[in-house]
């Protein structure tokens, strides 16, 4: 039997590592399903405050993987998300190398749709990169991307957790203004999205510094080999060094991308082109002994209570998948569902839960 948090989440096996903790496959004994659980590994107050910020993100969108619930057990804390089994874009490039332009357009559109939803909540992600863009295990069907890891995200106007001249993010995916210490803003996420798209098209990490220098000295370069002109026009607008020259919103970039897709040459059939179809595999692997698709074998769930415990909280469930298409630019900010408000805990209960985490911070005894 694995470790059980708050009488609800049973840790099954480790499946990855995030910026502030290990990621486990876990069994939710209340909802009777597998989830991904990020368990905090460090106990200093600064890391705990980042953890509190990340678990507070609640975005209900098919292309966003935000925390859904959390639990605290003594000095340990975790939060859970949907279990996404297809690995990241980095896994996909490792398997196939450069991807076909139309396939990249689908992934870029879904990334921009997720960013539109994130930005609509006033949140700047600040760490858009291939490893943080996860895929459902859809096989050879249409891919399904989800924006994940909000560990260093922040709401516009929120106080920073670092000094103003300290750059936070992943080297190689910084926007130029981030390196100059500018306040976090949405165009920086769009710059990183452009770099991710270029990575998918070329099969290797772009040289962002050289690209920015070329833009500054010579203007917009011509399309790289193998990148169709209409698609490059969209990427070039995302990659402008001056944030004022970029798309101002993810929705605006999606509209331009949809128009560019209409101008791309027809995609060749795989059997005609001799290309291997892109397949998104299940990257997690089989369950360990003692577990099956229905959960732990032959055991009664610990603490089967009908109501929420004092140290666990939850957010809205994920909505069903949505189709992508050139005319679907409005998908990025869907109308909220009427029942969504009923799924949130009352404000006083949520305040009590956050205070529980804040007491963990106090016990850590470190200064912010």
N, C-alpha and C positions, 0 to 999 in steps of 0.2 A: 504494500500500500504506500502511495506517495504521500508527501507532506500535504496537509489540508489547511488552507487559510480560511479563518473566520467560519469554519464549519461548512464551507461552500465550495471552494476551488481546490481541487486535488491536482498537484503538479505531477505530470506524467513523464515527460522527457524533454530535455533542452533542445531547442531548435534554432537558436540564433542568439545574437548579442546586439543590444542597442547602445545608444550613447550613455545611458545612465543605469543600465541593468541588463541581466540575462533575460532572454525570451524563452518561455516554456510552452509546450502544448499542455493544456490543463483541461480537466473535466469539471464542468459546472454542474454540481449536484442539484441545484435548484431548477435550472432550465433544461437539464438533461442533454447537454451538447458539449462538444469540444470547442475550446476557445484558445486564443493566444494570450498568455499572461506575461507581462513584463514585471520582473521582480527586482526591486531596488537592491543594489549590491553594496552601495556606500551609505554611510550614515552621517556624513557631515551636513551641516545645516544648509549650505549652498545647494548641494545636490538634492536634498529633500525639497527645497523650495522649487527647484526646477520640476521635480516630480509632481508636486502639487499643481503647478501651472499646466503641465502636460495632461494630467488626468482631468483637468477642468475643461478641456476642449471638447465640445459636444457639437459635432457637425454631422447631420443626417443626409448623406449623399452617396450614390452608388460608386463614385470614383474617389471617395475619401475613406481612409481607414483611421478613424478617430477612436479614442477610448470609449468603451461602452459602460464599464462599471469598475469599481475599485473596492479593495478590502485592506484592513489593517489588522495585524495580529502582533501584539506587544510592540516591539520596535521594528517589525518588518512590515513593508507595504508592497502592494502590487496593484496594477490595473489590467483590465482585460480588453481584448478587441476580438473581432471576428478572426477566425483562423483562415489565413490565406495561404494556399499550398503551392502555388506555382513559382515561387522564388521571385527574384527581382529582375529588373531589366539587365543588370550586370550578369546574372545567370544566363539570360536569353542570348546576349551577345557572346558570352563564353561558349554557348552551344552552337551558334549559327554564324557569328561574325556579322558583317553588314546586312541590314534588313532591306527588303524591297520598299521603294518610296511610298507606295500606297499603304503598306502595312505600318510604316512609320507615321503616316498621316492619321491613321486610326488611333495609334498610341498617343500622338501629340494632342489630338483633339480631346481624348479622355483626360490627359494631364491638365490641359487648359480648363476643361469642365470642372475638374476637382479644384483647381486653383480659383476659379470664379466663385465657387461655394465657400472656400476658405477666406478669400478676400472679402466676400459679402459679410462675413462675421467680424471684419476689421482685423483679421489676423494675417501677419506676414510669416510665411513658413521659415524662411532663412536657410534651409538646408535641402533644397531640391537637387537631387543627384540620382544616378541610376540605382544605387543600393537602397534608396528610400522609396522607390517606386515599385510596388509589388504587383504580382499578377495572380489572378485566379487560375487554377489548373484547368484550362478550357480545351486542352488537346489541340486539334487542328481547326477548331471553330474560332469564331471571332474573339480576339484577345480582350481581356477585361483588366484594366489597370486601376490601381488604387494608391493615392498619395498617403504616405505613412510617416511616422516618426516626427512628432511635434515637440521634441525635447528642447529645442532652442527657439521655437516659434514665440512670437510675442504680439500682443495687440498694439496697434498704433496708439501712441500716447502713453503706453505703460512704461514704468521705470525700468531701465536696463538692470540686469544682474551682473554686468561687467563694466569696466571702465569704458568711457566713450571712445578711446583710441585703441581698444582691443577688438580685433576682428573675430567674429564668431561665424563658423560655417565650415565648409570643406574646401581646402585649396584646390584650385582648378575650376570651381564653379561659382566663385565670387563675382559679383558685378563690380565694375570699376569704382562706382561710388562707395561700395562697402569698404574697399581698401583705403578710401580717403576718410573713413569715419562718419559717413552720412547716416542720418537716422534711418532705421529700417523702413522700407516702403515697398509697395506691390511691384513696381517695375523691376526690382532686383530679382524677384522670383521669376519674372518673365524672361529675364536675361538667362537665368539658369535653365529654364525650360528650352530656350533656343540651343544652348550647349548640349543638353540631353538629346534633342532631336538630331543634332549633328553627329553626336556619338553613335546613335542608332544607325545613321546612314553610312558612316565611315567605318564602324566597327572598332574604333579605338577612341581614347579620351582626346578631345580637341585641345590644341595649344591655345588656351584662352588669351594668354598674354600676347602672343604673336598676332592673334586675330585682332585684338583691340588696338595694338600698335599699327597694324595695317590700315584699319578703319581711320585712325587718327591722322596718318600720314598721306594716304592715297584715296580715301573715301571707300565706298562699298566695293568689296572685291567681286569678281565674277563668280558664278556658281562653281563649287568644287566638282570634280569629275564624278559623274554618276548621279548628281543631284539635279532634278528637273528645274528649269528656270522659274516657273510659277511658285514652286515650293521654296526655292532659295529666296525669292522676294519676301516671303513671310518670315523665314528664319533671319534674314538680314535685318528686318525691322525689329525682331526680338533682340538682336545682338548689337544694336547701336550702342557705342560707348556712352553717349549722352542719354541719360534716362528720359529726358524731355523729347528725344527723337524716337523713342520706342513706342510700341502700343501702350496706351495708358491703362487698359484693362485686359484681363484674360478673355472676356467675352468679345471684345473688339478683335483680338487675335484669332479667335475661333471663327468669326465671320470671314476674315481674310483667308484663313486656311480653307474654309468650305468653298470659297470662290476659286482658290488655287486648285483644289482637287478636281473641279470641273474641267480644268485646262490640262490635266495630266493625260499622257497617252494611255490607251487601254492597257490593263494589266495582262500580261501573257499568261496563259494557262500553264500550270506547273508541268504537265506532261509534255507540253510543246517546248517549254524552255529548258527542260531537263533539270529544273531546280527542285531541291528537297523542300517540301512544304514545311512551314514554320509550325512547330508543335510546342505548346507550353505544358511541360511535364509536371507531375506532382513531385516537388523537391523535398518533401518532409520525410517520406518513407513510411514503412509499416509501423503499427502500434507495438509497443513492447509487450512482453508476456504479462498476462493478467488483465489486459484491456482489449475490448473489441469495439465495433462501431456503436454498440449500445452502452458503452461506458465500462467501468470496472466490473469484472466477472464475479458473480456469486457473492456480492457484498451489499449490505444495506447502506444507503447514503447516510453519512454522518450528519446529525443535527437536522433531520428533515423537517424544517419549520415552514409554515405557510406564508409567513411575512418576512420582510427584510430584517436582518440583524442590525445591531447598533453600529457595527464597524464595516459595513459594506454598502455601497451605493451603486446605482445603475443609471444609464442613459437610454435614449431611444434605440429601438432595434433597427437594423439596417433595412432599407427598402429593397424591393425587387430590382433586378437588372433593368437597364434601359438601353435601347438601341442607339447606335451612332449613325449619323448621316449628315450630308452637307447642309440640310435644312434644320438641324437640331441645335442651333447655337443657343437657344433659350434653355436647354437642358441644364446648363451650368448652375442655375439658381432656381431649382424647382419650387413650386408653391409648397408651404408647409402643410403636412397632413393634419386634419382637424383633431385626430386623437393624440397627436404628439404631446400637447400640453398635459394630458392626463397621465403620461408615462413618467413625468419628472416627479421626484420627491418634493414634498412641501419645502418651502424656503428655510423654515426653522430646522428641519431635519438635515437638510444639506449643509446648513451652517454648522450644526453639531458634528457632522462627519468631517468637514474640513478642519474644524477645531481639533479633532482627533489626530489628523495628520500634522497639524501645527504643533501639537504637544510632542509629537515625535521629533520635530525640528528643535523644540526647546530642549528636549532630553539630549540631543546631539551635542549641545554645548559649544558649538562653533560660531564664531561671528560671521555675519554675511559680509 
